[in-house]
Amino acid sequence: MIDGLIPREIREGPDAIRATLREAGAAAEDAAALLREHDIRRVFVIGNGTSRHSALAATSLYARHCGPNDPVAIALTAGEFRTYRPELGPRDAVVGISASGEFGDVVGAFRALQGTVPTVATVHVPGSSLTGVADRVVMSSGGPSHVPVMTKTFSATLVAAEMTLLALLEPARSSAALHGIEAAAGHADAVIAATEATIGRTLDTLARFDHVFVVGAGLAHYAALEAALKLKEIALLHAEGGETWEATSGAATLLDARALVIGLAPPGPGRAATADLVRHAREWGASVIEVAADASCEDTLLLDLPSLAEEDHAPLTTVPPVALLADALARSRGLQPDRPEWVARYHSQGLRHIVGVEEPA
């Protein structure tokens, strides 16, 4: 078992998913009831960084299950929403995602919206600023975080946001997604254990590269964005996350012996396209790591996902193993990922929202 605060919180992620499912249901239903009272037709879901990836994943999962008569969910960065605010009417609502409950653009947007349209906050930290300005709060669970990199808090707040949107649907539409989230916790446990068991061999491949492309299809696309961010935040490694079909015509121009491709390919409709891209990447000379139930070609490194893992829950199952690799790489290079120096850059911009970091004196 790998030592360190980040690996510990990665291992805690599946239980944070389960705890959120157990404990956030009533709040999600209460928030949905408020939106139904207002006959909401549009729900803007806002966040930045990891929370933006959660907004994208949550709205996409919702779109998989909603019908033509259900409200539409639209993901925007909080900065974009605040700067170019859409014209809002009485049938609009806003869901804001912030693990800390302190991200300035989300809190500022909610303050400006008070008394105009319904607002729902999905937050991990009780008593934070966002909880005081939202009409309803859906708390994620799993215990406090003690690191500045969102690992278990990503999983937990994503699930809280998904539950909030799914509660807008008839139970017959939402139940399959909720069961899938619960199953994803077990799948995440399995792939985390598999990654820890093979970390040395996989790390040898990852350590050879300064630039990495992470790709995935469907909701694995948003997992790829988050996994690439974890490589940047934890290992200070340049990584680009992208959608499989975009990568075939964009990143493909750079895929050769100098490149590493991490393919996030859980079972699902998009797997065939990601597998095809991985095979071409190998033909062009790139090295490949796959997070999948089986390898696309013989000479790739495989981080084993259970065969029942679903593409729609890829953000919960495929990001943790990449984050583990990032942490191992950081430590092998003498970095201290639990207390990264880049936190000072956030503070220098007046950004005080990072969970797990004490304020500078």
C-alpha positions, -999 to 999 in steps of 0.1 A, spaced: 0 0 0 14 34 -10 21 59 18 10 95 18 -20 117 23 -31 118 -13 -30 80 -18 -50 77 15 -76 100 2 -78 83 -31 -84 50 -13 -111 68 7 -129 80 -24 -152 49 -29 -164 52 6 -170 89 1 -192 80 -29 -212 55 -8 -215 79 21 -228 106 -2 -254 83 -17 -266 74 18 -266 109 33 -274 134 5 -306 119 -8 -330 139 13 -312 172 5 -312 164 -32 -349 156 -32 -356 188 -12 -336 208 -38 -355 192 -66 -388 199 -49 -379 236 -48 -371 236 -85 -403 218 -94 -422 244 -74 -408 270 -98 -415 248 -129 -378 251 -138 -369 246 -175 -332 255 -175 -306 246 -148 -272 262 -151 -245 241 -134 -214 262 -126 -180 255 -112 -143 260 -121 -113 236 -124 -122 202 -110 -157 215 -102 -161 225 -139 -153 189 -148 -180 178 -123 -205 201 -139 -197 187 -173 -200 151 -161 -231 157 -140 -250 174 -168 -239 148 -193 -251 119 -171 -284 138 -166 -287 141 -203 -284 104 -207 -315 99 -186 -338 129 -190 -367 131 -214 -380 158 -237 -403 172 -210 -376 174 -183 -355 206 -176 -323 210 -196 -291 212 -177 -263 235 -190 -227 234 -177 -207 267 -176 -176 278 -158 -184 300 -129 -163 328 -143 -181 326 -176 -215 326 -159 -206 356 -137 -189 376 -165 -214 369 -193 -244 361 -173 -273 346 -193 -306 364 -193 -324 346 -165 -361 342 -161 -385 328 -134 -381 293 -148 -343 292 -145 -322 279 -116 -285 276 -108 -265 247 -92 -231 257 -80 -203 232 -73 -175 241 -49 -159 215 -26 -146 243 -2 -177 264 -6 -154 293 -9 -146 296 -46 -150 333 -54 -168 332 -87 -194 307 -74 -200 325 -41 -201 359 -60 -226 345 -85 -248 332 -58 -248 364 -38 -258 383 -69 -286 359 -76 -302 360 -41 -339 365 -43 -340 362 -81 -338 325 -92 -335 294 -71 -300 283 -62 -286 250 -50 -250 245 -37 -232 212 -38 -204 216 -11 -181 194 9 -173 218 38 -201 225 62 -206 261 73 -187 275 43 -196 308 26 -216 292 -2 -239 274 23 -249 307 36 -261 322 3 -277 292 -14 -314 285 -12 -307 248 -8 -275 229 0 -266 193 -9 -236 182 11 -212 156 -1 -198 132 25 -167 111 33 -149 132 59 -127 163 56 -99 165 31 -64 173 42 -47 178 8 -51 207 -17 -57 183 -46 -93 171 -50 -94 134 -51 -121 120 -28 -138 154 -27 -140 153 -66 -158 119 -64 -181 130 -35 -191 164 -49 -196 150 -83 -220 124 -69 -238 151 -49 -242 171 -81 -254 141 -100 -279 132 -73 -292 168 -74 -299 167 -111 -312 131 -112 -337 140 -84 -355 162 -110 -365 131 -129 -391 105 -123 -377 76 -103 -380 52 -132 -356 74 -151 -331 81 -124 -329 47 -106 -305 31 -131 -281 59 -128 -281 58 -90 -275 21 -90 -247 27 -114 -231 52 -91 -233 27 -62 -217 0 -84 -190 25 -95 -177 28 -59 -169 -9 -59 -153 -7 -94 -132 22 -81 -120 1 -51 -110 -27 -75 -90 -5 -100 -73 14 -71 -61 -20 -57 -50 -32 -91 -30 0 -97 -13 -1 -64 -3 -37 -71 14 -28 -104 25 8 -97 63 2 -102 60 -12 -137 35 14 -148 55 42 -132 86 32 -152 66 40 -184 50 72 -171 84 86 -158 99 86 -193 77 114 -206 73 151 -201 41 154 -221 10 131 -218 -23 129 -237 -53 115 -218 -82 105 -239 -117 91 -235 -152 91 -250 -186 99 -236 -182 107 -199 -147 93 -201 -139 125 -219 -146 145 -187 -126 119 -168 -97 126 -192 -99 163 -184 -98 156 -147 -71 129 -150 -49 153 -169 -54 180 -143 -43 155 -116 -11 148 -135 -5 186 -136 -14 193 -100 2 163 -84 32 155 -106 37 189 -122 36 170 -155 23 186 -187 -8 167 -197 -36 173 -221 -70 158 -217 -93 154 -246 -122 136 -262 -113 105 -283 -127 118 -316 -111 152 -312 -78 136 -304 -79 116 -336 -77 148 -357 -58 171 -333 -34 154 -309 -28 127 -335 -4 151 -352 19 148 -322 16 111 -314 49 94 -320 78 79 -299 80 111 -278 44 108 -266 25 88 -239 -12 82 -244 -34 73 -214 -66 58 -228 -96 57 -205 -117 30 -220 -143 15 -198 -170 -7 -214 -195 14 -233 -204 29 -267 -172 49 -269 -148 22 -261 -143 10 -297 -133 45 -308 -108 49 -279 -94 14 -286 -89 23 -323 -71 55 -313 -49 35 -289 -40 10 -316 -30 38 -340 -10 56 -314 11 24 -309 15 21 -347 28 56 -347 53 48 -319 36 63 -289 36 44 -256 2 36 -241 -13 31 -207 -50 19 -207 -75 21 -179 -99 -6 -192 -113 -40 -186 -90 -54 -213 -61 -41 -234 -66 -29 -270 -33 -43 -282 -6 -66 -267 21 -41 -259 2 -16 -238 2 -13 -200 -32 -21 -185 -48 -8 -153 -76 -33 -148 -111 -21 -145 -138 -45 -137 -157 -58 -167 -190 -44 -154 -176 -8 -150 -197 17 -170 -186 45 -193 -212 68 -178 -194 66 -144 -158 68 -158 -151 100 -138 -155 79 -106 -135 49 -117 -108 60 -141 -95 91 -125 -83 75 -92 -57 52 -108 -42 81 -128 -41 102 -97 -22 74 -79 3 72 -107 7 110 -106 14 108 -68 40 80 -73 57 100 -100 58 131 -80 74 114 -50 99 96 -73 110 130 -85 114 144 -50 83 165 -50 59 169 -20 25 165 -36 7 167 -2 19 203 2 27 216 -33 45 249 -38 19 260 -63 -6 268 -35 13 301 -30 4 311 -66 -33 307 -58 -29 328 -27 -10 355 -46 -41 359 -68 -64 362 -38 -78 327 -43 -84 313 -8 -107 284 -17 -84 254 -15 -95 226 8 -69 211 31 -45 240 32 -40 263 61 -41 300 53 -6 317 52 3 337 83 
